[in-house]
Amino acid sequence: MLFQFIKDYLKHRLTAKSRHGTHSPFVYKLADEVIYDFNDKSEYKNIEEQRKKLFNDDSVITVTDLGAGSQLNKNRTKKVSQIAKNALKSPRLAKLIYRLAKNTKAKSAIELGTCLGITTAYLAKTDAQTEVITIEGCPQTAEVARKNFQDLNLENIELHVGNFDLILPDIIARQPSLDFVYIDGNHRKDATLNYFKWCLPKVTENSLLIFDDIYWSEGMKEAWTEIKNHPDVTVTIDLFWIGLVYFKKGQAKEHFKLKF
């Protein structure tokens, strides 16, 4: 599986373009002003300091995994520091998700897969008025995340603990529309496609859905292909680590691969 992942990555690097290789004004602007904005921001500092604390946290928790599981460590008992090093999104990617969420001017953001809450914190930092709703399957992991939110004085996060399949439909049902949804959990083809289909009735032309780990397995690659081909989807951007899905009306259907 690791060999195939590396092979997919190398293929992506060879075929992906930079902002200058895109002929879509929308994608060029997004790449130029958001994706490739590597300037440091004041919002990053406290969150990255919290990440460093997690790297040094040797407390042990029992992990409940309701999804496809970790490819790095199958043990149920893990140190928080292990989880932080193996499961947290890199600073580079977490900051990108922050910029993408901020760019949508989302009134609400939904995240599937809280983990230790670092990416959730980035979403909450986009705007104190943005309601961030996050779901985590593991109770003990969720408690670590909750403490991180308290340490960072984040009060606009609603944390749910349990099975995505049971919780997500109710959350979607009470949203007037979906501004921003970040799906980083389960990593099974059928589950990923279900989450996508559940979101569809509430998406607008300003919505952004982000799918994590689109090259994680053959099933995830198949799910990504099906999502791209859905008639409601107009623009997708494959950044290898994540896939961006837009529903812009009146725009020709196009799929982009960008280096990141």
C-alpha positions as CSV (number, residue, x, y, z in Angstrom):
1,M,0.0,0.0,0.0
2,L,2.9,2.4,0.8
3,F,4.5,1.6,-2.5
4,Q,1.3,2.5,-4.4
5,F,0.9,5.7,-2.4
6,I,4.5,6.8,-3.3
7,K,3.8,5.9,-6.9
8,D,0.6,8.0,-6.9
9,Y,2.5,10.9,-5.3
10,L,5.2,10.9,-7.9
11,K,2.7,10.6,-10.7
12,H,0.8,13.6,-9.3
13,R,4.0,15.7,-9.1
14,L,4.7,14.9,-12.7
15,T,1.2,15.8,-14.0
16,A,0.1,18.6,-11.7
17,K,0.4,22.2,-12.6
18,S,1.2,25.4,-10.8
19,R,-1.0,28.5,-10.8
20,H,0.5,29.5,-14.1
21,G,-0.7,26.3,-15.8
22,T,-4.4,27.0,-15.1
23,H,-6.6,28.8,-17.6
24,S,-9.6,29.2,-15.3
25,P,-9.7,32.7,-13.8
26,F,-11.4,31.3,-10.7
27,V,-8.8,28.6,-10.1
28,Y,-5.9,31.0,-10.9
29,K,-7.2,33.5,-8.4
30,L,-7.7,30.9,-5.7
31,A,-4.3,29.4,-6.3
32,D,-2.6,32.8,-6.3
33,E,-4.3,34.4,-3.3
34,V,-5.2,31.4,-1.1
35,I,-3.4,28.1,-2.0
36,Y,0.0,29.6,-2.5
37,D,-0.2,32.3,0.2
38,F,2.6,31.1,2.4
39,N,2.9,34.4,4.4
40,D,2.9,33.9,8.1
41,K,-0.3,35.0,10.0
42,S,-0.8,36.0,13.6
43,E,-3.6,33.4,13.9
44,Y,-1.1,30.6,13.4
45,K,1.2,31.2,16.3
46,N,-0.8,30.0,19.3
47,I,-2.1,26.9,17.5
48,E,1.4,25.8,16.5
49,E,2.6,26.4,20.1
50,Q,-0.3,24.1,21.2
51,R,0.8,21.5,18.6
52,K,4.3,21.5,20.1
53,K,2.8,20.8,23.5
54,L,1.0,17.8,22.1
55,F,4.3,16.5,20.6
56,N,5.6,16.4,24.2
57,D,2.5,14.9,25.8
58,D,3.3,11.4,27.0
59,S,-0.1,10.7,28.5
60,V,-1.7,7.6,27.3
61,I,-5.3,7.3,25.9
62,T,-7.4,4.4,24.6
63,V,-8.3,5.0,20.9
64,T,-11.7,4.0,19.6
65,D,-11.4,3.9,15.8
66,L,-14.7,3.7,14.0
67,G,-13.2,4.2,10.5
68,A,-10.7,2.5,8.3
69,G,-8.0,2.8,11.0
70,S,-4.4,4.1,11.0
71,Q,-1.8,2.8,8.6
72,L,0.9,3.6,11.0
73,N,-0.1,2.2,14.4
74,K,-2.8,-0.4,15.0
75,N,-2.4,-0.4,18.8
76,R,-5.5,0.8,20.7
77,T,-3.5,2.3,23.5
78,K,-1.4,5.3,22.3
79,K,0.5,8.2,23.7
80,V,-0.9,11.6,22.8
81,S,2.5,12.5,21.4
82,Q,2.3,9.5,19.0
83,I,-1.1,10.6,17.7
84,A,0.1,14.2,17.3
85,K,3.1,13.1,15.3
86,N,1.3,10.5,13.1
87,A,-2.3,11.8,12.7
88,L,-2.3,15.6,12.9
89,K,-2.3,17.5,9.6
90,S,1.0,19.1,8.9
91,P,1.3,22.8,9.7
92,R,1.5,23.5,5.9
93,L,-1.8,21.7,5.3
94,A,-3.7,22.9,8.4
95,K,-2.8,26.5,7.4
96,L,-4.1,25.9,3.9
97,I,-7.4,24.6,5.3
98,Y,-7.6,27.8,7.4
99,R,-7.1,30.0,4.3
100,L,-9.6,28.0,2.3
101,A,-12.2,28.3,5.1
102,K,-11.5,32.0,5.5
103,N,-11.8,32.5,1.8
104,T,-15.4,31.1,1.8
105,K,-16.5,33.5,4.5
106,A,-18.3,30.6,6.0
107,K,-21.0,31.3,8.6
108,S,-20.6,27.7,9.7
109,A,-18.0,25.0,9.1
110,I,-18.4,21.2,9.6
111,E,-15.5,18.9,10.2
112,L,-15.6,15.1,10.3
113,G,-12.6,13.8,12.3
114,T,-11.6,16.2,15.1
115,C,-8.5,14.2,16.1
116,L,-6.7,16.3,18.7
117,G,-8.4,19.5,17.5
118,I,-5.5,21.4,15.8
119,T,-7.2,21.7,12.4
120,T,-10.5,22.5,14.2
121,A,-8.7,25.3,16.0
122,Y,-7.6,26.7,12.6
123,L,-11.2,26.6,11.4
124,A,-12.4,28.4,14.6
125,K,-9.7,31.1,14.1
126,T,-11.0,32.2,10.7
127,D,-13.7,34.2,12.4
128,A,-15.0,34.3,15.9
129,Q,-18.6,34.4,14.5
130,T,-18.1,31.2,12.5
131,E,-19.8,28.3,14.1
132,V,-17.5,25.3,13.8
133,I,-19.2,21.9,14.2
134,T,-16.8,19.0,14.6
135,I,-17.4,15.2,15.1
136,E,-14.9,12.8,16.6
137,G,-15.5,9.1,17.0
138,C,-13.1,8.5,19.9
139,P,-14.2,9.8,23.3
140,Q,-10.7,10.0,24.8
141,T,-9.3,11.7,21.8
142,A,-12.2,14.2,21.8
143,E,-11.4,15.0,25.5
144,V,-7.8,16.0,24.5
145,A,-9.2,18.2,21.7
146,R,-11.7,19.8,24.1
147,K,-8.8,20.7,26.4
148,N,-6.9,22.2,23.5
149,F,-9.9,24.4,22.6
150,Q,-10.0,25.6,26.2
151,D,-6.3,26.3,26.3
152,L,-6.7,28.4,23.0
153,N,-9.8,30.2,24.4
154,L,-11.9,29.1,21.4
155,E,-15.6,29.4,22.2
156,N,-17.1,28.9,18.7
157,I,-16.6,25.2,18.5
158,E,-19.4,22.6,19.0
159,L,-17.8,19.2,19.5
160,H,-19.9,16.0,19.0
161,V,-18.6,12.5,19.9
162,G,-19.8,9.4,18.2
163,N,-20.5,7.7,14.9
164,F,-20.4,10.0,11.9
165,D,-23.2,8.1,10.2
166,L,-25.5,8.8,13.2
167,I,-24.5,12.3,13.9
168,L,-23.8,14.0,10.5
169,P,-27.3,13.7,9.0
170,D,-28.9,15.5,11.9
171,I,-26.2,18.3,11.8
172,I,-26.8,18.7,8.0
173,A,-30.6,18.8,8.5
174,R,-30.4,21.8,10.8
175,Q,-28.2,23.9,8.5
176,P,-29.9,26.2,6.1
177,S,-27.0,25.6,3.7
178,L,-23.5,24.2,3.8
179,D,-20.7,26.7,3.5
180,F,-17.7,24.6,4.3
181,V,-17.4,20.9,5.0
182,Y,-14.0,19.2,5.7
183,I,-14.3,15.4,5.6
184,D,-11.3,13.7,7.3
185,G,-12.5,10.5,8.7
186,N,-13.5,6.9,8.1
187,H,-11.6,6.7,4.7
188,R,-13.8,4.0,3.2
189,K,-15.3,4.4,-0.3
190,D,-18.9,3.8,0.6
191,A,-18.8,6.0,3.7
192,T,-17.1,8.9,1.8
193,L,-19.7,8.8,-0.9
194,N,-22.5,8.7,1.7
195,Y,-21.1,11.9,3.3
196,F,-20.9,13.5,-0.1
197,K,-24.5,12.6,-1.0
198,W,-25.8,13.7,2.3
199,C,-24.3,17.1,1.8
200,L,-25.6,17.6,-1.8
201,P,-29.2,18.9,-0.9
202,K,-27.7,21.7,1.1
203,V,-24.8,22.9,-1.1
204,T,-24.9,26.2,-2.9
205,E,-22.6,27.8,-5.6
206,N,-20.5,29.2,-2.7
207,S,-20.1,25.9,-0.9
208,L,-16.7,24.1,-0.6
209,L,-16.4,20.5,0.3
210,I,-12.9,19.2,1.1
211,F,-12.1,15.5,1.1
212,D,-8.9,14.4,2.9
213,D,-6.6,11.5,1.9
214,I,-8.0,11.1,-1.6
215,Y,-5.1,8.7,-2.5
216,W,-5.2,6.8,0.8
217,S,-6.5,3.6,-0.8
218,E,-7.9,2.3,-4.0
219,G,-11.4,2.8,-2.5
220,M,-10.7,6.4,-1.7
221,K,-9.4,7.0,-5.3
222,E,-12.6,5.5,-6.6
223,A,-14.7,7.6,-4.4
224,W,-12.8,10.7,-5.5
225,T,-13.4,9.8,-9.2
226,E,-17.2,9.4,-8.5
227,I,-17.4,12.7,-6.7
228,K,-15.6,14.5,-9.6
229,N,-18.0,13.0,-12.1
230,H,-21.2,13.9,-10.2
231,P,-23.3,16.2,-12.4
232,D,-23.7,18.8,-9.6
233,V,-19.9,19.3,-9.3
234,T,-18.4,21.9,-11.6
235,V,-14.8,22.4,-10.4
236,T,-12.5,20.1,-8.5
237,I,-8.9,20.8,-7.5
238,D,-6.7,17.8,-6.7
239,L,-3.9,18.8,-4.3
240,F,-3.0,15.2,-3.7
241,W,-3.3,15.4,0.1
242,I,-6.8,16.9,-0.2
243,G,-9.4,17.4,-2.9
244,L,-11.5,20.5,-3.2
245,V,-15.0,20.4,-4.6
246,Y,-17.0,23.4,-5.9
247,F,-20.5,23.8,-7.3
248,K,-20.2,27.1,-9.2
249,K,-23.3,27.5,-11.5
250,G,-22.7,28.5,-15.1
251,Q,-19.1,27.3,-15.0
252,A,-17.8,24.7,-17.4
253,K,-17.0,21.4,-15.6
254,E,-13.2,21.3,-15.1
255,H,-10.8,19.2,-13.0
256,F,-7.5,20.6,-12.0
257,K,-4.3,19.1,-10.4
258,L,-2.1,21.6,-8.6
259,K,1.2,21.1,-6.9
260,F,1.2,21.7,-3.2
